[in-house]
Amino acid sequence: MASFLARFGTLRQWHWISSALCLAGMLLFAVTGITLNHAGQIEARPSVHTLEEQMPEALLAQLDAPADALPVDVRRWLERTVGKRLDWRSLEWSDEELYLPLPRPGGDGWLSVDLGSGELLYEVTDRGWIAYFNDLHKGRHTGVLWSWFIDGFAVVCVVFSLTGLWLLVRQAGRQALTWPLTLAGALVPLLLMLLFIH
């Protein structure tokens, strides 16, 4: 390992660069680990925004039968009415209604159109900033880019941890508590899992 690191930089360089790259992410995941662990004790007051509207007859007539794609005019009207761009990939279209789930970090939402009456119902629930960051921690409804970030962040954390371990190996002779503390860091969670989590 030492010869590999020497080829691409010193051990300390790898350690400080990986620590700099994962600092913000590690703080985020550490703090949200605490908030997730105490989610039942943190009071949340979700706010719910509801919109009811009537779809124009001319647009409703374009929805006489389910198809592969929603007509462009209908999509534009729905997005203009709710005031945001929508992701139509999970649209459910039956003979009775259009239904679009709109999950997101820190909240939820949905849109439905009754195909008989043309009634549009749109609801968005916001559970607050703590719920938002907790969902980022879990990767819940965050999309593919955030998923890639979490994977990349995990790789950088592994580099940070392994270079830290290698630095411990090199410095162990000068610090008598190096291995007892390292062993405790490994044994405490293992013992808790084996003895108290069933």
Contact map, one row per residue, 1 for C-alpha under 8 A:
111110000000000000000000000000000000000000000000000000000000000000000000000000000000000000000000000000000000000000000000000000000000000000000000000000000000000000000000000000000000000000000000000000
111111000010000000000000000000000000000000000000000000000000000000000000000000000000000000000000000000000000000000000000000000000000000000000000000000000000000000000000000000000000000000000000000000
111111100000000000000000000000000000000000000000000000000000000000000000000000000000000000000000000000000000000000000000000000000000000000000000000000000000000000000000000000000000000000000000000000
111111110000000000000000000000000000000000000000000000000000000000000000000000000000000000000000000000000000000000000000000000000000000000000000000000000000000000000000000000000000000000000000000000
111111111110010000000000000000000000000000000000000000000000000000000000000000000000000000000000000000000000000000000000000000000000000000000000000000000000000000000000000000000000000000000000000000
011111111110000000000000000000000000000000000000000000000000000000000000000000000000000000000000000000000000000000000000000000000000000000000000000000000000000000000000000000000000000000000000000000
001111111000000000000000000000000000000000000000000000000000000000000000000000000000000000000000000000000000000000000000000000000000000000000000000000000000000000000000000000000000000000000000000000
000111111100000000000000000000000000000000000000000000000000000000000000000000000000000000000000000000000000000000000000000000000000000000000000000000000000000000000000000000000000000000000000000000
000011111110110000000000000000000000000000000000000000000000000000000000000000000000000000000000000000000000000000000000000000000000000000000000000000000000000000000000000000000000000000000000000000
000011011111110000000000000000000000000000000000000000000000000000000000000000000000000000000000000000000000000000000000000000000000000000000000000000000000000000000000000000000000000000000000000000
010011001111111000000000000000000000000000000000000000000000000000000000000000000000000000000000000000000000000000000000000000000000000000000000000000000000000000100110000000000000000000000000000000
000000000111111100000000000000000000000000000000000000000000000000000000000000000000000000000000000000000000000000000000000000000000000000000000000000000000000000100010000000000000000000000000000000
000000001111111110000000000000000000000000000000000000000000000000000000000000000000000000000000000000000000000000000000000000000000000000000000000000000000000000000000000000000000000000000000000000
000010001111111111000000000000000000000000000000000000000000000000000000000000000000000000000000000000000000000000000000000000000000000000000000000000000000001100100000000000000000000000000000000000
000000000011111111100000000000000000000000000000000000000000000000000000000000000000000000000000000000000000000000000000000000000000000000000000000000000000001100110000000000000000000000000000000000
000000000001111111110000000000000000000000000000000000000000000000000000000000000000000000000000000000000000000000000000000000000000000000000000000000000000000100000000000000000000000000000000000000
000000000000111111111000000000000000000000000000000000000000000000000000000000000000000000000000000000000000000000000000000000000000000000000000000000000000000000000000000000000000000000000000000000
000000000000011111111100000000000000000000000000000000000000000000000000000000000000000000000000000000000000000000000000000000000000000000000000000000000001101100000000000000000000000000000000000000
000000000000001111111110000000000000000000000000000000000000000000000000000000000000000000000000000000000000000000000000000000000000000000000000000000000000100100000000000000000000000000000000000000
000000000000000111111110000000000000000000000000000000000000000000000000000000000000000000000000000000000000000000000000000000000000000000000000000000000000000000000000000000000000000000000000000000
000000000000000011111111000000000000000000000000000000000000000000000000000000000000000000000000000000000000000000000000000000000000000000000000000000000001000000000000000000000000000000000000000000
000000000000000001111111110000000000000000000000000000000000000000000000000000000000000000000000000000000000000000000000000000000000000000000000000000001001100000000000000000000000000000000000000000
000000000000000000111111111000000000000000000000000000000000000000000000000000000000000000000000000000000000000000000000000000000000000000000000000000000000000000000000000000000000000000000000000000
000000000000000000001111111100000000000000000000000000000000000000000000000000000000000000000000000000000000000000000000000000000000000000000000000000000000000000000000000000000000000000000000000000
000000000000000000000111111110000000000000000000000000000000000000000000000000000000000000000000000000000000000000000000000000000000000000000000000000001000000000000000000000000000000000000000000000
000000000000000000000111111111000000000000000000000000000000000000000000000000000000000000000000000000000000000000000000000000000000000000000000000000000000000000000000000000000000000000000000000000
000000000000000000000011111111100000000000000000000000000000000000000000000000000000000000000000000000000000000000000000000000000000000000000000000000000000000000000000000000000000000000000000000000
000000000000000000000001111111110000000000000000000000000000000000000000000000000000000000000000000000000000000000000000000000000000000010000000000000000000000000000000000000000000000000000000000000
000000000000000000000000111111111000000000000000000000000000000000000000000000000000000000000000000000000000000000000000000000000000000010000000000000000000000000000000000000000000000000000000000000
000000000000000000000000011111111100000000000000000000000000000000000000000000000000000000000000000000000000000000000000000000000000000000000000000000000000000000000000000000000000000000000000000000
000000000000000000000000001111111110000000000000000000000000000000000000000000000000000000000000000000000000000000000000000000000000000000000000000000000000000000000000000000000000000000000000000000
000000000000000000000000000111111111000000000000000000000000000000000000000000000000000000000000000000000000000000000000000000000100110010000000000000000000000000000000000000000000000000000000000000
000000000000000000000000000011111111100000000000000000000000000000000000000000000000000000000000000000000000000000000000000000000000010010000000000000000000000000000000000000000000000000000000000000
000000000000000000000000000001111111110000000000000000000000000000000000000000000000000000000000000000000000000000000000000000000000000000000000000000000000000000000000000000000000000000000000000000
000000000000000000000000000000111111111001000000000000000000000000000000000000000000000000000000000000000000000000000000000000000100010000000000000000000000000000000000000000000000000000000000000000
000000000000000000000000000000011111111000000000000000000000000000000000000000000000000000000000000000000000000000000000000000000000010000000000000000000000000000000000000000000000000000000000000000
000000000000000000000000000000001111111000000000000000000000000000000000000000000000000000000000000000000000000000000000000000000000000000000000000000000000000000000000000000000000000000000000000000
000000000000000000000000000000000111111111000000000000000000000000000000000000000000000000000000000000000000000000000000000000000000000000000000000000000000000000000000000000000000000000000000000000
000000000000000000000000000000000011111111000000000000000000000000000000000000000000000000000000000000000000000000000000000000000000000000000000000000000000000000000000000000000000000000000000000000
000000000000000000000000000000000000011111100000000000000000000000000000000000000000000000000000000000000000000000000000000000000000000000000000000000000000000000000000000000000000000000000000000000
000000000000000000000000000000000000011111100000000000000000000000000000000000000000000000000000000000000000000000000000000000000000000000000000000000000000000000000000000000000000000000000000000000
000000000000000000000000000000000010011111110000000000000000000000000000000000000000000000000000000000000000000000000000000000000000000000000000000000000000000000000000000000000000000000000000000000
000000000000000000000000000000000000000111111000000000000000000000000000000000000000000000000000000000000000000000000000000000000000000000000000000000000000000000000000000000000000000000000000000000
000000000000000000000000000000000000000001111100000000000000000000000000000000000000000000000000000000000000000000000000000000110000000000000000000000000000000000000000000000000000000000000000000000
000000000000000000000000000000000000000000111110000000000000000000000000000000000000000000000000000000000000000000000000000000110000000000000000000000000000000000000000000000000000000000000000000000
000000000000000000000000000000000000000000011111000000000000000000000000000000000000000000000000000000000000000000000000000011110000000000000000000000000000000000000000000000000000000000000000000000
000000000000000000000000000000000000000000001111100000000000000000000000000000000000000000000000000000000000000000000000000011100000000000000000000000000000000000000000000000000000000000000000000000
000000000000000000000000000000000000000000000111110000000000000000000000000000000000000000000000000000000000000000000000001111000000000000000000000000000000000000000000000000000000000000000000000000
000000000000000000000000000000000000000000000011111000000000000000000000000000000000000000000000000000000000000000000000001110000000000000000000000000000000000000000000000000000000000000000000000000
000000000000000000000000000000000000000000000001111100000000000000000000000000000000000000000000000000000000000000000000111100000000000000000000000000000000000000000000000000000000000000000000000000
000000000000000000000000000000000000000000000000111110000000000000000000000000000100000000000000000000000000000000000001111000000000000000000000000000000000000000000000000000000000000000000000000000
000000000000000000000000000000000000000000000000011111000000000000000000000000000000000000000000000000000000000000000011110000000000000000000000000000000000000000000000000000000000000000000000000000
000000000000000000000000000000000000000000000000001111100000000000000000000000000000000000000000000000000000000000000011100000000000000000000000000000000000000000000000000000000000000000000000000000
000000000000000000000000000000000000000000000000000111110000000000000000000000000000000000000000000000000000000000000111000000000000000000000000000000000000000000000000000000000000000000000000000000
000000000000000000000000000000000000000000000000000011111011000000000000000000000000000000000000000000000000000000000111000000000000000000000000000000000000000000000000000000000000000000000000000000
000000000000000000000000000000000000000000000000000001111111000000000000000000000000000000000000000000000000000000000100000000000000000000000000000000000000000000000000000000000000000000000000000000
000000000000000000000000000000000000000000000000000000111111100000000000000000000000000000000000000000000000000000000100000000000000000000000000000000000000000000000000000000000000000000000000000000
000000000000000000000000000000000000000000000000000000011111110000000000000000000000000000000000000000000000000000000000000000000000000000000000000000000000000000000000000000000000000000000000000000
000000000000000000000000000000000000000000000000000000111111111000000000110000000000000000000000000000000000000000000000000000000000000000000000000000000000000000000000000000000000000000000000000000
000000000000000000000000000000000000000000000000000000111111111100000000000000000000000000000000000000000000000000100100000000000000000000000000000000000000000000000000000000000000000000000000000000
000000000000000000000000000000000000000000000000000000001111111100000000000000000000000000000000000000000000000000000000000000000000000000000000000000000000000000000000000000000000000000000000000000
000000000000000000000000000000000000000000000000000000000111111100000010010000000000000000000000000000000000000000000000000000000000000000000000000000000000000000000000000000000000000000000000000000
000000000000000000000000000000000000000000000000000000000011111111000010000000000000000000000000000000000000000000100000000000000000000000000000000000000000000000000000000000000000000000000000000000
000000000000000000000000000000000000000000000000000000000001111111000000000000000000000000000010000000000000000000100000000000000000000000000000000000000000000000000000000000000000000000000000000000
000000000000000000000000000000000000000000000000000000000000001111100000000000000000000000000110000000000000000000000000000000000000000000000000000000000000000000000000000000000000000000000000000000
000000000000000000000000000000000000000000000000000000000000001111110000000000000000000000001110000000000000000000000000000000000000000000000000000000000000000000000000000000000000000000000000000000
000000000000000000000000000000000000000000000000000000000000000011111100000000000000000000001000000000000000000000000000000000000000000000000000000000000000000000000000000000000000000000000000000000
000000000000000000000000000000000000000000000000000000000000000001111100000000000000000000000000000000000000000000000000000000000000000000000000000000000000000000000000000000000000000000000000000000
000000000000000000000000000000000000000000000000000000000000000000111110000000000000000000000000000000000000000000000000000000000000000000000000000000000000000000000000000000000000000000000000000000
000000000000000000000000000000000000000000000000000000000000000000111111011000000000000000000000000000000000000000000000000000000000000000000000000000000000000000000000000000000000000000000000000000
000000000000000000000000000000000000000000000000000000000000011000001111111000000000000000000000000000000000000000000000000000000000000000000000000000000000000000000000000000000000000000000000000000
000000000000000000000000000000000000000000000000000000000000000000000111111100000000000000000000000000000000000000000000000000000000000000000000000000000000000000000000000000000000000000000000000000
000000000000000000000000000000000000000000000000000000000010000000000011111110000000000000000000000000000000000000000000000000000000000000000000000000000000000000000000000000000000000000000000000000
000000000000000000000000000000000000000000000000000000000010010000000111111111000000000000000000000000000000000000000000000000000000000000000000000000000000000000000000000000000000000000000000000000
000000000000000000000000000000000000000000000000000000000000000000000111111111100000000000000000000000000000000000000000000000000000000000000000000000000000000000000000000000000000000000000000000000
000000000000000000000000000000000000000000000000000000000000000000000001111111110000000000000000000000000000000000000000000000000000000000000000000000000000000000000000000000000000000000000000000000
000000000000000000000000000000000000000000000000000000000000000000000000111111111000000000000000000000000000000000000000000000000000000000000000000000000000000000000000000000000000000000000000000000
000000000000000000000000000000000000000000000000000000000000000000000000011111111100000000000000000000000000000000000000000000000000000000000000000000000000000000000000000000000000000000000000000000
000000000000000000000000000000000000000000000000000000000000000000000000001111111111110000000000000000000000000000000000000000000000000000000000000000000000000000000000000000000000000000000000000000
000000000000000000000000000000000000000000000000000000000000000000000000000111111111000000000000000000000000000000000000000000000000000000000000000000000000000000000000000000000000000000000000000000
000000000000000000000000000000000000000000000000000000000000000000000000000011111110000000000000000000000000000000000000000000000000000000000000000000000000000000000000000000000000000000000000000000
000000000000000000000000000000000000000000000000001000000000000000000000000001111111000000000000000000000000000000000000010000000000000000000000000000000000000000000000000000000000000000000000000000
000000000000000000000000000000000000000000000000000000000000000000000000000000111111100000000000000000000000000000000000000000000000000000000000000000000000000000000000000000000000000000000000000000
000000000000000000000000000000000000000000000000000000000000000000000000000000110111110000000000000000000000000000000000000000000000000000000000000000000000000000000000000000000000000000000000000000
000000000000000000000000000000000000000000000000000000000000000000000000000000100011111000000000000000000000000000000000000000000000000000000000000000000000000000000000000000000000000000000000000000
000000000000000000000000000000000000000000000000000000000000000000000000000000100001111100000000000000000000000000000000000000000000000000000000000000000000000000000000000000000000000000000000000000
000000000000000000000000000000000000000000000000000000000000000000000000000000000000111111000000000001000000000000000000000000000000000000000000000000000000000000000000000000000000000000000000000000
000000000000000000000000000000000000000000000000000000000000000000000000000000000000011111100000000100000000000000000000000000000000000000000000000000000000000000000000000000000000000000000000000000
000000000000000000000000000000000000000000000000000000000000000000000000000000000000001111100000000000000000000000000000000000000000000000000000000000000000000000000000000000000000000000000000000000
000000000000000000000000000000000000000000000000000000000000000000000000000000000000001111110000000110000000000000000000000000000000000000000000000000000000000000000000000000000000000000000000000000
000000000000000000000000000000000000000000000000000000000000000000000000000000000000000111111000011110000000000000000000000000000000000000000000000000000000000000000000000000000000000000000000000000
000000000000000000000000000000000000000000000000000000000000000000000000000000000000000001111100011100000000000000000000000000000000000000000000000000000000000000000000000000000000000000000000000000
000000000000000000000000000000000000000000000000000000000000000001100000000000000000000000111110111000000000000000000000000000000000000000000000000000000000000000000000000000000000000000000000000000
000000000000000000000000000000000000000000000000000000000000000011000000000000000000000000011111110000000000000000000000000000000000000000000000000000000000000000000000000000000000000000000000000000
000000000000000000000000000000000000000000000000000000000000000111000000000000000000000000001111100000000000000000100000000000000000000000000000000000000000000000000000000000000000000000000000000000
000000000000000000000000000000000000000000000000000000000000000000000000000000000000000000000111110000000000000001110000000000000000000000000000000000000000000000000000000000000000000000000000000000
000000000000000000000000000000000000000000000000000000000000000000000000000000000000000000001111111000000000000111110000000000000000000000000000000000000000000000000000000000000000000000000000000000
000000000000000000000000000000000000000000000000000000000000000000000000000000000000000000111101111100000000001111100000000000000000000000000000000000000000000000000000000000000000000000000000000000
000000000000000000000000000000000000000000000000000000000000000000000000000000000000000000111000111110000000011110000000000000000000000000000000000000000000000000000000000000000000000000000000000000
000000000000000000000000000000000000000000000000000000000000000000000000000000000000000101110000011111000000011100000000000000000000000000000000000000000000000000000000000000000000000000000000000000
000000000000000000000000000000000000000000000000000000000000000000000000000000000000000001100000001111100000111000000000000000000000000000000000000000000000000000000000000000000000000000000000000000
000000000000000000000000000000000000000000000000000000000000000000000000000000000000001000000000000111110001111000000000000000000000000000000000000000000000000000000000000000000000000000000000000000
000000000000000000000000000000000000000000000000000000000000000000000000000000000000000000000000000011111011110000000000000000000000000000001000000000000000000000000000000000000000000000000000000000
000000000000000000000000000000000000000000000000000000000000000000000000000000000000000000000000000001111111100000000000000000000000000000011100000000000000000000000000000000000000000000000000000000
000000000000000000000000000000000000000000000000000000000000000000000000000000000000000000000000000000111111000000000000000000000011101100011100000000000000000000000000000000000000000000000000000000
000000000000000000000000000000000000000000000000000000000000000000000000000000000000000000000000000000011111000000000000000001111111111000000000000000000000000000000000000000000000000000000000000000
000000000000000000000000000000000000000000000000000000000000000000000000000000000000000000000000000000111111100000000000000111110011000000000000000000000000000000000000000000000000000000000000000000
000000000000000000000000000000000000000000000000000000000000000000000000000000000000000000000000000001111111110000000000000111000000000000000000000000000000000000000000000000000000000000000000000000
000000000000000000000000000000000000000000000000000000000000000000000000000000000000000000000000000011110011111000000000011110000000000000000000000000000000000000000000000000000000000000000000000000
000000000000000000000000000000000000000000000000000000000000000000000000000000000000000000000000001111100001111100000000011100000000000000000000000000000000000000000000000000000000000000000000000000
000000000000000000000000000000000000000000000000000000000000000000000000000000000000000000000000011111000000111110000001111000000000000000000000000000000000000000000000000000000000000000000000000000
000000000000000000000000000000000000000000000000000000000000000000000000000000000000000000000000111100000000011111000001110000000000000000000000000000000000000000000000000000000000000000000000000000
000000000000000000000000000000000000000000000000000000000000000000000000000000000000000000000000111000000000001111100111100000000000000000000000000000000000000000000000000000000000000000000000000000
000000000000000000000000000000000000000000000000000000000000000000000000000000000000000000000001110000000000000111111111000000000000000000000000000000000000000000000000000000000000000000000000000000
000000000000000000000000000000000000000000000000000000000001001100000000000000000000000000000011110000000000000011111110000000000000000000000000000000000000000000000000000000000000000000000000000000
000000000000000000000000000000000000000000000000000000000000000000000000000000000000000000000001100000000000000001111100000000000000000000000000000000000000000000000000000000000000000000000000000000
000000000000000000000000000000000000000000000000000000000000000000000000000000000000000000000000000000000000000001111110000000000000000000000000000000000000000000000000000000000000000000000000000000
000000000000000000000000000000000000000000000000000001111001000000000000000000000000000000000000000000000000000011111111000000000000000000000000000000000000000000000000000000000000000000000000000000
000000000000000000000000000000000000000000000000000111100000000000000000000000000000000000000000000000000000000011101111100000000000000000000000000000000000000000000000000000000000000000000000000000
000000000000000000000000000000000000000000000000001111100000000000000000000000000000000000000000000000000000001111000111110000000000000000000000000000000000000000000000000000000000000000000000000000
000000000000000000000000000000000000000000000000011110000000000000000000000000000000000000000000000000000000001110000011111000000000000000000000000000000000000000000000000000000000000000000000000000
000000000000000000000000000000000000000000000000011100000000000000000000000000000100000000000000000000000000111100000001111100000000000000000000000000000000000000000000000000000000000000000000000000
000000000000000000000000000000000000000000000001111000000000000000000000000000000000000000000000000000000000111000000000111110000000000000000000000000000000000000000000000000000000000000000000000000
000000000000000000000000000000000000000000000001110000000000000000000000000000000000000000000000000000000011110000000000011111000000000000000000000000000000000000000000000000000000000000000000000000
000000000000000000000000000000000000000000000111100000000000000000000000000000000000000000000000000000000011100000000000001111100000000000000000000000000000000000000000000000000000000000000000000000
000000000000000000000000000000000000000000000111000000000000000000000000000000000000000000000000000000000111000000000000000111110000000000000000000000000000000000000000000000000000000000000000000000
000000000000000000000000000000000000000000011110000000000000000000000000000000000000000000000000000000000110000000000000000011111111000000000000000000000000000000000000000000000000000000000000000000
000000000000000000000000000000000000000000011100000000000000000000000000000000000000000000000000000000000110000000000000000001111111000000000000000000000000000000000000000000000000000000000000000000
000000000000000000000000000000000000000000000000000000000000000000000000000000000000000000000000000000000100000000000000000000111111100000000000000000000000000000000000000000000000000000000000000000
000000000000000000000000000000010010000000000000000000000000000000000000000000000000000000000000000000000100000000000000000000111111110000000000000000000000000000000000000000000000000000000000000000
000000000000000000000000000000000000000000000000000000000000000000000000000000000000000000000000000000001110000000000000000000111111111000000000000000000000000000000000000000000000000000000000000000
000000000000000000000000000000000000000000000000000000000000000000000000000000000000000000000000000000001110000000000000000000111111111100000000000000000000000000000000000000000000000000000000000000
000000000000000000000000000000010000000000000000000000000000000000000000000000000000000000000000000000001100000000000000000000001111111110000000000000000000000000000000000000000000000000000000000000
000000000000000000000000000000011011000000000000000000000000000000000000000000000000000000000000000000000100000000000000000000000111111111000000000000000000000000000000000000000000000000000000000000
000000000000000000000000000000000000000000000000000000000000000000000000000000000000000000000000000000001100000000000000000000000011111111111100000000000000000000000000000000000000000000000000000000
000000000000000000000000000000000000000000000000000000000000000000000000000000000000000000000000000000001000000000000000000000000001111111110100000000000000000000000000000000000000000000000000000000
000000000000000000000000000110011000000000000000000000000000000000000000000000000000000000000000000000000000000000000000000000000000111111110000000000000000000000000000000000000000000000000000000000
000000000000000000000000000000000000000000000000000000000000000000000000000000000000000000000000000000000000000000000000000000000000011111110000000000000000000000000000000000000000000000000000000000
000000000000000000000000000000000000000000000000000000000000000000000000000000000000000000000000000000000000000000000000000000000000001111111110011001000000000000000000000000000000000000000000000000
000000000000000000000000000000000000000000000000000000000000000000000000000000000000000000000000000000011000000000000000000000000000001111111100000000000000000000000000000000000000000000000000000000
000000000000000000000000000000000000000000000000000000000000000000000000000000000000000000000000000000111000000000000000000000000000001000111110000000000000000000000000000000000000000000000000000000
000000000000000000000000000000000000000000000000000000000000000000000000000000000000000000000000000000011000000000000000000000000000001100111111111000000000000000000000000000000000000000000000000000
000000000000000000000000000000000000000000000000000000000000000000000000000000000000000000000000000000000000000000000000000000000000000000101111111000000000000000000000000000000000000000000000000000
000000000000000000000000000000000000000000000000000000000000000000000000000000000000000000000000000000000000000000000000000000000000000000000111111100000000000000000000000000000000000000000000000000
000000000000000000000000000000000000000000000000000000000000000000000000000000000000000000000000000000000000000000000000000000000000000000000111111110000000000000000000000000000000000000000000000000
000000000000000000000000000000000000000000000000000000000000000000000000000000000000000000000000000000000000000000000000000000000000000000100111111111000000000000000000000000000000000000000000000000
000000000000000000000000000000000000000000000000000000000000000000000000000000000000000000000000000000000000000000000000000000000000000000100111111111100000000000000000000000000000000000000000000000
000000000000000000000000000000000000000000000000000000000000000000000000000000000000000000000000000000000000000000000000000000000000000000000001111111110000000000000000000000000000000000000000000000
000000000000000000000000000000000000000000000000000000000000000000000000000000000000000000000000000000000000000000000000000000000000000000000000111111111000000000000000000000000000000000000000000000
000000000000000000000000000000000000000000000000000000000000000000000000000000000000000000000000000000000000000000000000000000000000000000100000011111111100000000000000000000000000000000000000000000
000000000000000000000000000000000000000000000000000000000000000000000000000000000000000000000000000000000000000000000000000000000000000000000000001111111110000000000000000000000000000000000000000000
000000000000000000000000000000000000000000000000000000000000000000000000000000000000000000000000000000000000000000000000000000000000000000000000000111111111000000000000000000000000000000000000000000
000000000000000000000100100000000000000000000000000000000000000000000000000000000000000000000000000000000000000000000000000000000000000000000000000011111111100000000000000000000000000000000000000000
000000000000000000000000000000000000000000000000000000000000000000000000000000000000000000000000000000000000000000000000000000000000000000000000000001111111110000000000000000000000000000000000000000
000000000000000000000000000000000000000000000000000000000000000000000000000000000000000000000000000000000000000000000000000000000000000000000000000000111111111000000000000000000000000000000000000000
000000000000000001001100000000000000000000000000000000000000000000000000000000000000000000000000000000000000000000000000000000000000000000000000000000011111111100000000000000000000000000000000000000
000000000000000001100100000000000000000000000000000000000000000000000000000000000000000000000000000000000000000000000000000000000000000000000000000000001111111110000000000000000000000000000000000000
000000000000000000000000000000000000000000000000000000000000000000000000000000000000000000000000000000000000000000000000000000000000000000000000000000000111111111000000000000000000000000000000000000
000000000000011001000000000000000000000000000000000000000000000000000000000000000000000000000000000000000000000000000000000000000000000000000000000000000011111111100000000000000000000000000000000000
000000000000011101100000000000000000000000000000000000000000000000000000000000000000000000000000000000000000000000000000000000000000000000000000000000000001111111110000000000000000000000000000000000
000000000000000000000000000000000000000000000000000000000000000000000000000000000000000000000000000000000000000000000000000000000000000000000000000000000000111111111000000000000000000000000000000000
000000000000000000000000000000000000000000000000000000000000000000000000000000000000000000000000000000000000000000000000000000000000000000000000000000000000011111111100000000000000000000000000000000
000000000011011000000000000000000000000000000000000000000000000000000000000000000000000000000000000000000000000000000000000000000000000000000000000000000000001111111110000000000000000000000000000000
000000000000001000000000000000000000000000000000000000000000000000000000000000000000000000000000000000000000000000000000000000000000000000000000000000000000000111111111000000000000000000000000000000
000000000000000000000000000000000000000000000000000000000000000000000000000000000000000000000000000000000000000000000000000000000000000000000000000000000000000011111111100000000000000000000000000000
000000000010000000000000000000000000000000000000000000000000000000000000000000000000000000000000000000000000000000000000000000000000000000000000000000000000000001111111110000000000000000000000000000
000000000011000000000000000000000000000000000000000000000000000000000000000000000000000000000000000000000000000000000000000000000000000000000000000000000000000000111111111000000000000000000000000000
000000000000000000000000000000000000000000000000000000000000000000000000000000000000000000000000000000000000000000000000000000000000000000000000000000000000000000011111111100000100000000000000000000
000000000000000000000000000000000000000000000000000000000000000000000000000000000000000000000000000000000000000000000000000000000000000000000000000000000000000000001111111100000000000000000000000000
000000000000000000000000000000000000000000000000000000000000000000000000000000000000000000000000000000000000000000000000000000000000000000000000000000000000000000000111111110000000000000000000000000
000000000000000000000000000000000000000000000000000000000000000000000000000000000000000000000000000000000000000000000000000000000000000000000000000000000000000000000011111111100000000000000000000000
000000000000000000000000000000000000000000000000000000000000000000000000000000000000000000000000000000000000000000000000000000000000000000000000000000000000000000000001111111110110000000000000000000
000000000000000000000000000000000000000000000000000000000000000000000000000000000000000000000000000000000000000000000000000000000000000000000000000000000000000000000000011111110000000000000000000000
000000000000000000000000000000000000000000000000000000000000000000000000000000000000000000000000000000000000000000000000000000000000000000000000000000000000000000000000001111110000000000000000000000
000000000000000000000000000000000000000000000000000000000000000000000000000000000000000000000000000000000000000000000000000000000000000000000000000000000000000000000000001111111100000000000000000000
000000000000000000000000000000000000000000000000000000000000000000000000000000000000000000000000000000000000000000000000000000000000000000000000000000000000000000000000000111111110000000000000000000
000000000000000000000000000000000000000000000000000000000000000000000000000000000000000000000000000000000000000000000000000000000000000000000000000000000000000000000000000000111111100000000000000000
000000000000000000000000000000000000000000000000000000000000000000000000000000000000000000000000000000000000000000000000000000000000000000000000000000000000000000000001000100111111110000000000000000
000000000000000000000000000000000000000000000000000000000000000000000000000000000000000000000000000000000000000000000000000000000000000000000000000000000000000000000000000100011111111000000000000000
000000000000000000000000000000000000000000000000000000000000000000000000000000000000000000000000000000000000000000000000000000000000000000000000000000000000000000000000000000001111111100000000000000
000000000000000000000000000000000000000000000000000000000000000000000000000000000000000000000000000000000000000000000000000000000000000000000000000000000000000000000000000000001111111110000000000000
000000000000000000000000000000000000000000000000000000000000000000000000000000000000000000000000000000000000000000000000000000000000000000000000000000000000000000000000000000000111111111000000000000
000000000000000000000000000000000000000000000000000000000000000000000000000000000000000000000000000000000000000000000000000000000000000000000000000000000000000000000000000000000011111111100000000000
000000000000000000000000000000000000000000000000000000000000000000000000000000000000000000000000000000000000000000000000000000000000000000000000000000000000000000000000000000000001111111110000000000
000000000000000000000000000000000000000000000000000000000000000000000000000000000000000000000000000000000000000000000000000000000000000000000000000000000000000000000000000000000000111111111000000000
000000000000000000000000000000000000000000000000000000000000000000000000000000000000000000000000000000000000000000000000000000000000000000000000000000000000000000000000000000000000011111111100000000
000000000000000000000000000000000000000000000000000000000000000000000000000000000000000000000000000000000000000000000000000000000000000000000000000000000000000000000000000000000000001111111110000000
000000000000000000000000000000000000000000000000000000000000000000000000000000000000000000000000000000000000000000000000000000000000000000000000000000000000000000000000000000000000000111111111000000
000000000000000000000000000000000000000000000000000000000000000000000000000000000000000000000000000000000000000000000000000000000000000000000000000000000000000000000000000000000000000011111111100000
000000000000000000000000000000000000000000000000000000000000000000000000000000000000000000000000000000000000000000000000000000000000000000000000000000000000000000000000000000000000000001111111110000
000000000000000000000000000000000000000000000000000000000000000000000000000000000000000000000000000000000000000000000000000000000000000000000000000000000000000000000000000000000000000000111111111100
000000000000000000000000000000000000000000000000000000000000000000000000000000000000000000000000000000000000000000000000000000000000000000000000000000000000000000000000000000000000000000011111111110
000000000000000000000000000000000000000000000000000000000000000000000000000000000000000000000000000000000000000000000000000000000000000000000000000000000000000000000000000000000000000000001111111111
000000000000000000000000000000000000000000000000000000000000000000000000000000000000000000000000000000000000000000000000000000000000000000000000000000000000000000000000000000000000000000000111111111
000000000000000000000000000000000000000000000000000000000000000000000000000000000000000000000000000000000000000000000000000000000000000000000000000000000000000000000000000000000000000000000011111111
000000000000000000000000000000000000000000000000000000000000000000000000000000000000000000000000000000000000000000000000000000000000000000000000000000000000000000000000000000000000000000000011111111
000000000000000000000000000000000000000000000000000000000000000000000000000000000000000000000000000000000000000000000000000000000000000000000000000000000000000000000000000000000000000000000001111111
000000000000000000000000000000000000000000000000000000000000000000000000000000000000000000000000000000000000000000000000000000000000000000000000000000000000000000000000000000000000000000000000111111
